[in-house]
Amino acid sequence: MRKPELAAAIAEKADLTKDQANRVLNAVLEEITNALNRKDSVTLVGFGTFIQRHRGARAGKNPQTGQPVKIKASNTVAFKPGKALKDAVN
C-alpha cells in the first residue's frame, strides 16, 4: 500500500474527502518526523513506537573490491510494534 492508497482508505473510513484525508495523513507524518527530529519517541498505543537511534561509526568493506571503508556515524529510525499489531499480523 502506498501513501495515496492509504489516504483513500482513510477518506472512506472517516467520511472525509480524499484531499482532507491526504492533509490529515501529511500532518500526522510531519508531526512524527518533527518529534523524532527532537529525539522524542512517538508511541501509538496498540500500534507501536517510533524511536530515533544513533549508529556509531564503524568499519565496513566495499562489496565490489573488498577494500575496507569507514562508515560515518548516523541517526536512524527504529519501530517497535505493539502487542495489538503483533497479534493482528500473526
C-alpha positions as CSV (number, residue, x, y, z in Angstrom):
1,M,0.0,0.0,0.0
2,R,1.3,3.4,-1.0
3,K,0.5,6.8,0.5
4,P,-2.3,7.7,-1.9
5,E,-4.0,4.4,-1.3
6,L,-3.7,4.9,2.5
7,A,-5.2,8.4,2.2
8,A,-8.1,7.0,0.1
9,A,-8.7,4.3,2.8
10,I,-8.7,6.9,5.5
11,A,-11.1,9.1,3.5
12,E,-13.5,6.2,3.1
13,K,-13.4,5.1,6.8
14,A,-13.5,8.6,8.3
15,D,-16.1,10.0,5.8
16,L,-13.6,12.7,4.5
17,T,-12.7,13.8,1.1
18,K,-9.5,12.4,-0.4
19,D,-8.0,15.8,-0.1
20,Q,-8.9,16.2,3.6
21,A,-7.6,12.7,4.3
22,N,-4.3,13.4,2.5
23,R,-3.9,16.6,4.5
24,V,-4.5,14.7,7.8
25,L,-2.0,12.0,6.8
26,N,0.6,14.5,5.9
27,A,0.1,16.3,9.2
28,V,0.5,13.1,11.1
29,L,3.6,12.1,9.3
30,E,5.1,15.6,9.7
31,E,4.5,15.5,13.5
32,I,6.0,12.1,13.8
33,T,9.1,13.4,11.8
34,N,9.3,16.5,14.0
35,A,9.1,14.5,17.2
36,L,11.8,12.1,16.1
37,N,13.9,15.1,15.0
38,R,13.7,16.4,18.6
39,K,14.8,13.0,19.8
40,D,11.3,12.3,21.2
41,S,9.8,8.8,20.8
42,V,6.3,8.5,19.3
43,T,4.0,5.9,20.8
44,L,0.8,4.9,19.2
45,V,-0.8,2.6,21.8
46,G,-1.6,-0.7,20.3
47,F,0.2,0.0,17.1
48,G,3.8,0.6,18.1
49,T,6.6,3.0,19.0
50,F,8.9,5.0,16.7
51,I,12.3,5.9,18.2
52,Q,15.4,7.6,17.0
53,R,18.6,5.5,17.3
54,H,22.2,6.5,16.9
55,R,24.5,4.3,14.9
56,G,28.2,4.8,15.7
57,A,30.9,5.0,13.2
58,R,32.1,1.6,12.1
59,A,34.3,-0.2,9.6
60,G,32.8,-1.9,6.5
61,K,34.0,-3.1,3.2
62,N,33.3,-2.3,-0.4
63,P,31.5,-5.4,-1.8
64,Q,32.9,-4.9,-5.3
65,T,36.6,-4.5,-4.3
66,G,36.7,-5.9,-0.8
67,Q,38.6,-2.8,0.3
68,P,37.8,-1.6,3.9
69,V,35.8,1.7,4.1
70,K,34.8,3.8,7.1
71,I,31.1,4.3,7.6
72,K,30.2,7.6,9.3
73,A,28.1,7.7,12.4
74,S,24.4,8.4,11.7
75,N,20.9,8.5,13.2
76,T,18.2,6.2,12.1
77,V,14.6,5.4,13.0
78,A,13.5,2.2,14.6
79,F,10.0,0.9,15.0
80,K,8.9,-1.5,17.8
81,P,5.5,-3.0,17.1
82,G,2.9,-3.0,19.8
83,K,1.1,-6.1,21.0
84,A,-2.1,-5.5,19.1
85,L,-0.2,-5.1,15.8
86,K,1.8,-8.2,16.5
87,D,-1.4,-10.2,17.3
88,A,-3.1,-8.9,14.1
89,V,-0.2,-10.0,11.9
90,N,0.2,-13.4,13.5
